[in-house]
Amino acid sequence: MSDENSGHEPVGKPRADAAVDEEGRFVVRVRLPLPASARPRLLLQLRPKKGQSEEIGRVVALEPAGGDEWRAVLETAPALAEGRWDAYVLGAPGQERTPLLPGLRDLRALVSSGGDSRATPLAVRIPYATKDGRLAVRTWLRASHAEAGRIVFTGRSMTVRARLFGPRLGEGAAALLHRRGRGAAVRQVALRAEGDQDFSFTVDYQDLLAEHGQPGAGAGAGAAADAGAGAGAEIWDVYVRPEAGASRIRVARLLDDVADRKAVFVYPAAALGGMTVRPYYTVDNDLSVRVAPPPPAT
């Protein structure tokens, strides 16, 4: 691969190439015009939730890699907590941290492997460029996971193919749709097992419309913000129950190179019963379905 910014970067604006190798290790190469005696370090800092203070991040040594390049390897264990981690370079102790700019990102190993369905917990790291042009890492850490695959649409339904990570499918397995909000409804959908870990299910949109407008329904403020929903919209979150009595597992799409699927994957909407139904991925790449009145005519 070539990089149009292959020349030396100013010291104040280091650029980093990032990759995930076949063993799942996170590898960063930073271009820094520093003497070999320098001791720069890579800092990954977890972005705190609103109202919370920043906790101590993960620091890894940057080793000389020839020329002006330095290399850091973040091993698979211990796993990073789920969230968004901003990448910085540290110089001498006490020096201010410097944000890293994104260079090349090589995630071919992650995309081709598809993950090990026996591995628990499932740990995923995807480097990406933030809206303000900095390097960050989106991470997921889940004890169990249902990875959404291909979704096929008709005018009245969607069929989802998926793979289970962690537990095995057993007697009483089913797909579940949970409506957000107080007095939330649950719709159970038959699950078709296609091996120990692979399965599919079909959601009839009419089943969701039958619950629309019932007392206690509604997406709530958080769901409306997540889906871009307006008044009267409802959000149904998609889960799988691997066997009777087991805890539900969120259906999501994590095992590829897309850190934020919500704006990238826009699925078709169906018009039924005076409402529109559209599946979508949330800000956490979880699969949900939005039921709402059609937008006003312009």
Beta strands, then each sheet from edge to edge (+ up, - down):
strand 1: 15-20
strand 2: 26-31
strand 3: 41-46
strand 4: 58-61
strand 5: 63-64
strand 6: 69-74
strand 7: 83-90
strand 8: 98-99
strand 9: 101-106
strand 10: 122-129
strand 11: 135-142
strand 12: 145-153
strand 13: 157-165
strand 14: 174-179
strand 15: 186-193
strand 16: 198-204
strand 17: 234-241
strand 18: 249-252
strand 19: 270-272
strand 20: 275-281
strand 21: 287-292
sheet 1: 5+ 6- 2+ 1- 9-
sheet 2: 4+ 3- 7+ 8-
sheet 3: 4+ 3- 7+ 11- 10+
sheet 4: 19+ 20- 21+ 17- 14+ 15- 16+ 13- 12+ 18+
end
